Structures are given as C-alpha cells and as structure tokens.
Amino acid sequence: MKAEASRIQSAFKRLARERRKALIPYVTAGDPGAEVTVPLMRALVAAGADVIELGVPFSDPWPTGP
C-alpha cells in the first residue's frame, strides 16, 4: 500500500474509532496565488481538517468549444 493511501486509511480508521465524521476541505492549487496554497493547507490542518483534497487546475478547451 502506498504511504498516501495508508495515511488516508489511518485517518478514516481513527475517525471510525472516535465515531465522528471527517472534515475534508477541497483546495485548488495556486488559487488565488501559488504562494497561498501551502499556508492555506497548513491553516486548514490547524483548524481541524482530517484530510485535504488538493485539486490541480487545467485548461481543456474541448468541453467548452472554440
């Protein structure tokens, strides 16, 4: 098992033992600026986030057309 999956699995096992729900905020990397992403994630952990979902923005013109 990969370390990342193991950490997530451990978090959910701990939450199950504590009989509580997970707080999993979503952050878009680089929004509003690249320099904000890591401090924002650290603040979310300090505020009680159990897992953070980090999205990577991309540009794909196909779904929106020309």
Biopython code that builds the backbone (N, CA, C, O; Angstrom):
import numpy as np
from Bio.PDB.StructureBuilder import StructureBuilder

atoms = [
    (1, "MET", "N", (0.842, -1.170, 0.000)),
    (1, "MET", "CA", (0.000, 0.000, 0.000)),
    (1, "MET", "C", (0.892, 1.239, 0.000)),
    (1, "MET", "O", (1.900, 1.280, 0.705)),
    (2, "LYS", "N", (0.524, 2.245, -0.787)),
    (2, "LYS", "CA", (1.302, 3.472, -0.843)),
    (2, "LYS", "C", (1.151, 4.247, 0.463)),
    (2, "LYS", "O", (0.141, 4.130, 1.157)),
    (3, "ALA", "N", (2.164, 5.032, 0.782)),
    (3, "ALA", "CA", (2.143, 5.805, 2.029)),
    (3, "ALA", "C", (0.947, 6.749, 2.080)),
    (3, "ALA", "O", (0.323, 6.899, 3.130)),
    (4, "GLU", "N", (0.617, 7.394, 0.943)),
    (4, "GLU", "CA", (-0.501, 8.334, 0.926)),
    (4, "GLU", "C", (-1.812, 7.623, 1.252)),
    (4, "GLU", "O", (-2.597, 8.097, 2.073)),
    (5, "ALA", "N", (-2.038, 6.496, 0.610)),
    (5, "ALA", "CA", (-3.264, 5.734, 0.860)),
    (5, "ALA", "C", (-3.289, 5.252, 2.298)),
    (5, "ALA", "O", (-4.347, 5.241, 2.928)),
    (6, "SER", "N", (-2.152, 4.859, 2.822)),
    (6, "SER", "CA", (-2.076, 4.377, 4.189)),
    (6, "SER", "C", (-2.437, 5.496, 5.169)),
    (6, "SER", "O", (-3.127, 5.247, 6.157)),
    (7, "ARG", "N", (-1.980, 6.719, 4.909)),
    (7, "ARG", "CA", (-2.285, 7.847, 5.796)),
    (7, "ARG", "C", (-3.767, 8.174, 5.753)),
    (7, "ARG", "O", (-4.366, 8.480, 6.784)),
    (8, "ILE", "N", (-4.356, 8.114, 4.589)),
    (8, "ILE", "CA", (-5.790, 8.378, 4.465)),
    (8, "ILE", "C", (-6.580, 7.284, 5.163)),
    (8, "ILE", "O", (-7.527, 7.561, 5.899)),
    (9, "GLN", "N", (-6.185, 6.043, 4.927)),
    (9, "GLN", "CA", (-6.858, 4.920, 5.576)),
    (9, "GLN", "C", (-6.735, 5.029, 7.093)),
    (9, "GLN", "O", (-7.702, 4.774, 7.811)),
    (10, "SER", "N", (-5.570, 5.401, 7.580)),
    (10, "SER", "CA", (-5.374, 5.565, 9.031)),
    (10, "SER", "C", (-6.276, 6.660, 9.576)),
    (10, "SER", "O", (-6.834, 6.522, 10.664)),
    (11, "ALA", "N", (-6.422, 7.748, 8.828)),
    (11, "ALA", "CA", (-7.294, 8.843, 9.271)),
    (11, "ALA", "C", (-8.735, 8.358, 9.397)),
    (11, "ALA", "O", (-9.412, 8.680, 10.373)),
    (12, "PHE", "N", (-9.207, 7.590, 8.424)),
    (12, "PHE", "CA", (-10.583, 7.094, 8.482)),
    (12, "PHE", "C", (-10.771, 6.055, 9.590)),
    (12, "PHE", "O", (-11.835, 5.998, 10.208)),
    (13, "LYS", "N", (-9.774, 5.253, 9.840)),
    (13, "LYS", "CA", (-9.865, 4.299, 10.955)),
    (13, "LYS", "C", (-9.946, 5.038, 12.281)),
    (13, "LYS", "O", (-10.731, 4.666, 13.153)),
    (14, "ARG", "N", (-9.129, 6.097, 12.439)),
    (14, "ARG", "CA", (-9.162, 6.894, 13.663)),
    (14, "ARG", "C", (-10.531, 7.550, 13.826)),
    (14, "ARG", "O", (-11.096, 7.545, 14.920)),
    (15, "LEU", "N", (-11.056, 8.108, 12.757)),
    (15, "LEU", "CA", (-12.377, 8.741, 12.815)),
    (15, "LEU", "C", (-13.464, 7.737, 13.193)),
    (15, "LEU", "O", (-14.376, 8.059, 13.954)),
    (16, "ALA", "N", (-13.364, 6.527, 12.660)),
    (16, "ALA", "CA", (-14.352, 5.492, 12.991)),
    (16, "ALA", "C", (-14.283, 5.140, 14.475)),
    (16, "ALA", "O", (-15.314, 4.981, 15.129)),
    (17, "ARG", "N", (-13.071, 5.020, 15.001)),
    (17, "ARG", "CA", (-12.913, 4.730, 16.437)),
    (17, "ARG", "C", (-13.513, 5.844, 17.285)),
    (17, "ARG", "O", (-14.119, 5.593, 18.326)),
    (18, "GLU", "N", (-13.333, 7.097, 16.816)),
    (18, "GLU", "CA", (-13.840, 8.252, 17.549)),
    (18, "GLU", "C", (-15.311, 8.526, 17.247)),
    (18, "GLU", "O", (-15.918, 9.427, 17.826)),
    (19, "ARG", "N", (-15.871, 7.739, 16.336)),
    (19, "ARG", "CA", (-17.279, 7.873, 15.947)),
    (19, "ARG", "C", (-17.613, 9.297, 15.522)),
    (19, "ARG", "O", (-18.582, 9.896, 15.988)),
    (20, "ARG", "N", (-16.778, 9.826, 14.617)),
    (20, "ARG", "CA", (-17.052, 11.163, 14.105)),
    (20, "ARG", "C", (-16.833, 11.225, 12.603)),
    (20, "ARG", "O", (-16.180, 10.362, 12.016)),
    (21, "LYS", "N", (-17.383, 12.242, 12.006)),
    (21, "LYS", "CA", (-17.286, 12.450, 10.562)),
    (21, "LYS", "C", (-15.955, 13.105, 10.227)),
    (21, "LYS", "O", (-15.298, 13.686, 11.090)),
    (22, "ALA", "N", (-15.571, 13.003, 8.964)),
    (22, "ALA", "CA", (-14.333, 13.615, 8.504)),
    (22, "ALA", "C", (-14.582, 15.016, 7.972)),
    (22, "ALA", "O", (-15.605, 15.283, 7.340)),
    (23, "LEU", "N", (-13.639, 15.903, 8.235)),
    (23, "LEU", "CA", (-13.629, 17.223, 7.624)),
    (23, "LEU", "C", (-12.594, 17.166, 6.510)),
    (23, "LEU", "O", (-11.397, 17.044, 6.769)),
    (24, "ILE", "N", (-13.068, 17.255, 5.254)),
    (24, "ILE", "CA", (-12.189, 17.125, 4.090)),
    (24, "ILE", "C", (-12.396, 18.331, 3.177)),
    (24, "ILE", "O", (-13.204, 18.272, 2.250)),
    (25, "PRO", "N", (-11.679, 19.419, 3.428)),
    (25, "PRO", "CA", (-11.815, 20.583, 2.557)),
    (25, "PRO", "C", (-11.113, 20.354, 1.215)),
    (25, "PRO", "O", (-10.169, 19.571, 1.106)),
    (26, "TYR", "N", (-11.607, 21.061, 0.207)),
    (26, "TYR", "CA", (-11.024, 20.995, -1.138)),
    (26, "TYR", "C", (-10.313, 22.315, -1.406)),
    (26, "TYR", "O", (-10.874, 23.385, -1.169)),
    (27, "VAL", "N", (-9.089, 22.242, -1.896)),
    (27, "VAL", "CA", (-8.303, 23.420, -2.232)),
    (27, "VAL", "C", (-7.833, 23.277, -3.676)),
    (27, "VAL", "O", (-7.328, 22.228, -4.075)),
    (28, "THR", "N", (-8.003, 24.341, -4.451)),
    (28, "THR", "CA", (-7.457, 24.353, -5.808)),
    (28, "THR", "C", (-6.043, 24.915, -5.732)),
    (28, "THR", "O", (-5.851, 26.056, -5.312)),
    (29, "ALA", "N", (-5.067, 24.136, -6.128)),
    (29, "ALA", "CA", (-3.669, 24.563, -6.072)),
    (29, "ALA", "C", (-3.481, 25.853, -6.863)),
    (29, "ALA", "O", (-3.927, 25.966, -8.005)),
    (30, "GLY", "N", (-2.819, 26.814, -6.246)),
    (30, "GLY", "CA", (-2.497, 28.055, -6.928)),
    (30, "GLY", "C", (-3.606, 29.091, -6.939)),
    (30, "GLY", "O", (-3.447, 30.146, -7.553)),
    (31, "ASP", "N", (-4.730, 28.824, -6.275)),
    (31, "ASP", "CA", (-5.822, 29.792, -6.276)),
    (31, "ASP", "C", (-6.022, 30.324, -4.866)),
    (31, "ASP", "O", (-6.312, 29.529, -3.972)),
    (32, "PRO", "N", (-5.890, 31.578, -4.622)),
    (32, "PRO", "CA", (-5.801, 32.681, -5.568)),
    (32, "PRO", "C", (-4.387, 32.958, -6.068)),
    (32, "PRO", "O", (-4.220, 33.719, -7.022)),
    (33, "GLY", "N", (-3.380, 32.374, -5.463)),
    (33, "GLY", "CA", (-1.998, 32.520, -5.927)),
    (33, "GLY", "C", (-1.178, 31.354, -5.409)),
    (33, "GLY", "O", (-1.490, 30.776, -4.368)),
    (34, "ALA", "N", (-0.128, 31.014, -6.141)),
    (34, "ALA", "CA", (0.695, 29.859, -5.772)),
    (34, "ALA", "C", (1.266, 29.992, -4.362)),
    (34, "ALA", "O", (1.408, 28.995, -3.655)),
    (35, "GLU", "N", (1.593, 31.212, -3.951)),
    (35, "GLU", "CA", (2.198, 31.423, -2.634)),
    (35, "GLU", "C", (1.216, 31.211, -1.489)),
    (35, "GLU", "O", (1.622, 31.168, -0.328)),
    (36, "VAL", "N", (-0.064, 31.077, -1.802)),
    (36, "VAL", "CA", (-1.096, 30.920, -0.770)),
    (36, "VAL", "C", (-1.398, 29.453, -0.481)),
    (36, "VAL", "O", (-1.869, 29.133, 0.610)),
    (37, "THR", "N", (-1.142, 28.561, -1.421)),
    (37, "THR", "CA", (-1.582, 27.171, -1.313)),
    (37, "THR", "C", (-1.069, 26.466, -0.060)),
    (37, "THR", "O", (-1.872, 25.933, 0.706)),
    (38, "VAL", "N", (0.223, 26.446, 0.168)),
    (38, "VAL", "CA", (0.777, 25.710, 1.317)),
    (38, "VAL", "C", (0.362, 26.340, 2.644)),
    (38, "VAL", "O", (-0.063, 25.615, 3.543)),
    (39, "PRO", "N", (0.469, 27.675, 2.805)),
    (39, "PRO", "CA", (-0.016, 28.250, 4.070)),
    (39, "PRO", "C", (-1.499, 27.982, 4.324)),
    (39, "PRO", "O", (-1.906, 27.765, 5.466)),
    (40, "LEU", "N", (-2.299, 27.997, 3.268)),
    (40, "LEU", "CA", (-3.725, 27.695, 3.405)),
    (40, "LEU", "C", (-3.934, 26.264, 3.887)),
    (40, "LEU", "O", (-4.753, 26.016, 4.772)),
    (41, "MET", "N", (-3.197, 25.327, 3.306)),
    (41, "MET", "CA", (-3.325, 23.932, 3.715)),
    (41, "MET", "C", (-2.899, 23.749, 5.172)),
    (41, "MET", "O", (-3.538, 23.005, 5.916)),
    (42, "ARG", "N", (-1.831, 24.419, 5.579)),
    (42, "ARG", "CA", (-1.386, 24.330, 6.975)),
    (42, "ARG", "C", (-2.441, 24.915, 7.919)),
    (42, "ARG", "O", (-2.677, 24.377, 9.000)),
    (43, "ALA", "N", (-3.063, 26.002, 7.510)),
    (43, "ALA", "CA", (-4.120, 26.603, 8.323)),
    (43, "ALA", "C", (-5.321, 25.667, 8.439)),
    (43, "ALA", "O", (-5.946, 25.588, 9.497)),
    (44, "LEU", "N", (-5.646, 24.958, 7.357)),
    (44, "LEU", "CA", (-6.760, 24.013, 7.398)),
    (44, "LEU", "C", (-6.473, 22.860, 8.365)),
    (44, "LEU", "O", (-7.362, 22.423, 9.097)),
    (45, "VAL", "N", (-5.237, 22.372, 8.367)),
    (45, "VAL", "CA", (-4.863, 21.309, 9.312)),
    (45, "VAL", "C", (-4.968, 21.837, 10.746)),
    (45, "VAL", "O", (-5.493, 21.156, 11.627)),
    (46, "ALA", "N", (-4.466, 23.051, 10.972)),
    (46, "ALA", "CA", (-4.533, 23.643, 12.313)),
    (46, "ALA", "C", (-5.980, 23.846, 12.761)),
    (46, "ALA", "O", (-6.278, 23.812, 13.955)),
    (47, "ALA", "N", (-6.880, 24.059, 11.791)),
    (47, "ALA", "CA", (-8.291, 24.268, 12.104)),
    (47, "ALA", "C", (-9.063, 22.963, 12.261)),
    (47, "ALA", "O", (-10.249, 22.976, 12.589)),
    (48, "GLY", "N", (-8.384, 21.819, 12.023)),
    (48, "GLY", "CA", (-9.034, 20.539, 12.269)),
    (48, "GLY", "C", (-9.329, 19.684, 11.064)),
    (48, "GLY", "O", (-10.032, 18.682, 11.190)),
    (49, "ALA", "N", (-8.817, 20.040, 9.890)),
    (49, "ALA", "CA", (-9.044, 19.206, 8.703)),
    (49, "ALA", "C", (-8.419, 17.829, 8.920)),
    (49, "ALA", "O", (-7.289, 17.709, 9.394)),
    (50, "ASP", "N", (-9.179, 16.795, 8.564)),
    (50, "ASP", "CA", (-8.675, 15.430, 8.704)),
    (50, "ASP", "C", (-7.898, 14.990, 7.472)),
    (50, "ASP", "O", (-6.886, 14.297, 7.577)),
    (51, "VAL", "N", (-8.378, 15.396, 6.309)),
    (51, "VAL", "CA", (-7.759, 15.096, 5.022)),
    (51, "VAL", "C", (-7.980, 16.332, 4.166)),
    (51, "VAL", "O", (-9.010, 16.993, 4.298)),
    (52, "ILE", "N", (-7.038, 16.656, 3.296)),
    (52, "ILE", "CA", (-7.220, 17.778, 2.375)),
    (52, "ILE", "C", (-7.170, 17.242, 0.953)),
    (52, "ILE", "O", (-6.244, 16.524, 0.575)),
    (53, "GLU", "N", (-8.178, 17.601, 0.176)),
    (53, "GLU", "CA", (-8.183, 17.237, -1.244)),
    (53, "GLU", "C", (-7.601, 18.405, -2.013)),
    (53, "GLU", "O", (-8.140, 19.511, -1.968)),
    (54, "LEU", "N", (-6.503, 18.167, -2.719)),
    (54, "LEU", "CA", (-5.817, 19.208, -3.475)),
    (54, "LEU", "C", (-6.088, 19.018, -4.954)),
    (54, "LEU", "O", (-5.685, 18.017, -5.546)),
    (55, "GLY", "N", (-6.768, 19.979, -5.545)),
    (55, "GLY", "CA", (-7.078, 19.920, -6.969)),
    (55, "GLY", "C", (-6.023, 20.632, -7.788)),
    (55, "GLY", "O", (-5.461, 21.638, -7.356)),
    (56, "VAL", "N", (-5.761, 20.116, -8.951)),
    (56, "VAL", "CA", (-4.796, 20.718, -9.856)),
    (56, "VAL", "C", (-5.568, 21.299, -11.042)),
    (56, "VAL", "O", (-6.185, 20.550, -11.799)),
    (57, "PRO", "N", (-5.542, 22.621, -11.211)),
    (57, "PRO", "CA", (-6.286, 23.233, -12.305)),
    (57, "PRO", "C", (-5.676, 22.878, -13.669)),
    (57, "PRO", "O", (-4.474, 22.640, -13.789)),
    (58, "PHE", "N", (-6.512, 22.850, -14.659)),
    (58, "PHE", "CA", (-6.024, 22.581, -16.007)),
    (58, "PHE", "C", (-6.908, 23.339, -16.993)),
    (58, "PHE", "O", (-8.012, 23.772, -16.662)),
    (59, "SER", "N", (-6.413, 23.482, -18.168)),
    (59, "SER", "CA", (-7.187, 24.140, -19.220)),
    (59, "SER", "C", (-7.420, 23.130, -20.317)),
    (59, "SER", "O", (-6.478, 22.584, -20.891)),
    (60, "ASP", "N", (-8.689, 22.887, -20.604)),
    (60, "ASP", "CA", (-9.060, 21.932, -21.647)),
    (60, "ASP", "C", (-10.136, 22.580, -22.509)),
    (60, "ASP", "O", (-11.301, 22.617, -22.112)),
    (61, "PRO", "N", (-9.770, 23.084, -23.668)),
    (61, "PRO", "CA", (-10.757, 23.797, -24.487)),
    (61, "PRO", "C", (-11.822, 22.899, -25.088)),
    (61, "PRO", "O", (-12.845, 23.409, -25.546)),
    (62, "TRP", "N", (-11.635, 21.601, -25.109)),
    (62, "TRP", "CA", (-12.580, 20.700, -25.754)),
    (62, "TRP", "C", (-13.993, 20.786, -25.163)),
    (62, "TRP", "O", (-14.946, 20.910, -25.932)),
    (63, "PRO", "N", (-14.178, 20.726, -23.826)),
    (63, "PRO", "CA", (-15.541, 20.755, -23.296)),
    (63, "PRO", "C", (-16.273, 22.070, -23.565)),
    (63, "PRO", "O", (-17.498, 22.078, -23.682)),
    (64, "THR", "N", (-15.546, 23.168, -23.664)),
    (64, "THR", "CA", (-16.207, 24.463, -23.835)),
    (64, "THR", "C", (-16.286, 24.909, -25.286)),
    (64, "THR", "O", (-16.967, 25.888, -25.593)),
    (65, "GLY", "N", (-15.613, 24.222, -26.168)),
    (65, "GLY", "CA", (-15.642, 24.594, -27.589)),
    (65, "GLY", "C", (-14.568, 25.615, -27.939)),
    (65, "GLY", "O", (-13.721, 25.941, -27.108)),
    (66, "PRO", "N", (-14.604, 26.119, -29.168)),
    (66, "PRO", "CA", (-13.549, 27.054, -29.620)),
    (66, "PRO", "C", (-13.598, 28.390, -28.885)),
    (66, "PRO", "O", (-12.782, 29.272, -29.152)),
]
sb = StructureBuilder()
sb.init_structure("model")
sb.init_model(0)
sb.init_chain("A")
sb.init_seg("    ")
for serial, (resi, resn, name, xyz) in enumerate(atoms, 1):
    if name == "N":
        sb.init_residue(resn, " ", resi, " ")
    sb.init_atom(name, np.array(xyz, "f"), 0.0, 1.0, " ", f" {name:<3s}", serial, name[0])
structure = sb.get_structure()
